[in-house]
Amino acid sequence: MTTDADIAAHLRRALLDADPDLSRYNPLPRILVFDKFDTGTHGWTELIGNHDGEGNLDTVDDHMRDFRPPQLSSCTFFDTGTHGAMTGNYALKVATRPVTGHTAVAIRRLTMAKKGRVQFETYFTYKAESASEENGAATKAGAGDWDGNIHPSEQQFGAFTVATDICDDRGERYHTVVRYQNTDLDNNFTRRWMYPNVPEPTPREHLEGKVKLDALADFTAPNPEDWHQFGEPQSFCYNEVPTKVNWHYLRWQIDTEAQRNVELQVNDRVYDMRDVPVPVYEERYDSLDNLLNFYVSARTHTDVRNFLFLDSVLVSVDW
């Protein structure tokens, strides 16, 4: 027997399928934001640490002073010219400096109208800077030999991260985090998904003297031993050179009522994340009621710039 709910679900899917932009996504019942970067940055901005009431930027934590703002990029390369995004001309580009350990971060600041399931979807690609005579990247650390298939630049990409910063209406704060580590700190391929088992250090903890990070610290979880693998390793289509762009699908679902991960889908691979721990801060945080922030980051393990490109982002909920 077909119910009204069944009919409504079929009509909703038909409406999504009729829209070329939305048909490639699988949103939860309510779309919270749909950021098509061909029309702008849509609120994605550089993450910067807290500073004092006088606006003194010298009080920003050392590791947060140079996270770099995201850019609109036409994905233009020295050999092929303008590539463009998956759809349209522009993607959101998060780019590190050519300094080992540097991290670039872009953040999207939202709040929750209700607790429940939240889903982040995007089409992404990642690259290291093109190895060419023009930029000299081929001679920098971390590059292997070219064999006509695997390009040295693939081994020059470190990691990218997708994460949240969440706080409920009682001041209880936590981060859900997924990281793709392409290479370890010694530039060896690992190609694995990871999570931290400690909360991310905060400016208040730094001010209280509980932790101090240097300018190139891994701010999400500074100690490499606090990162752990989940699921099986996964390789992506890098497509042999750093100027061939292939887009990958990512869908990540969390539950803010249960304060946990649910699952991660990347292309055809689905990872059950319900048993992946989500560490909560011991102390409460004020002025963050119903915080729902998303951030993405790229981190280089060599003296070569690393890039993370997002074609578009869709965040949906079941509220």
Secondary structure, 3 states (H helix, E strand, C coil): CCCHHHHHHHHHHHHHHHCCCCCCCCCCCEEEEEEEHHHCCCCCEECCCCCCCCCCHHHCCHHHCCCCCCEEECCEECCCEECCCCCCCCEEEEECCCCCCCEEEEEEEEECCCCCEEEEEEEEEEEECCCCCCCCHHHCCCCCCCCCCCCHHHHHCCEEEEEEEEECCCCCEECCEEEEEEECCCCCEEEEEEEECCCCCCHHHHHCCCCCCCCCCCCCCCCHHHEEEECCCCCCCCCCCCCCCCCEEEEEEEECCCCEEEEEEECCEEEECCCCCCCECCCCCCCCCCEEEEEEEEECCCCCCEEEEEEEEEEEECC
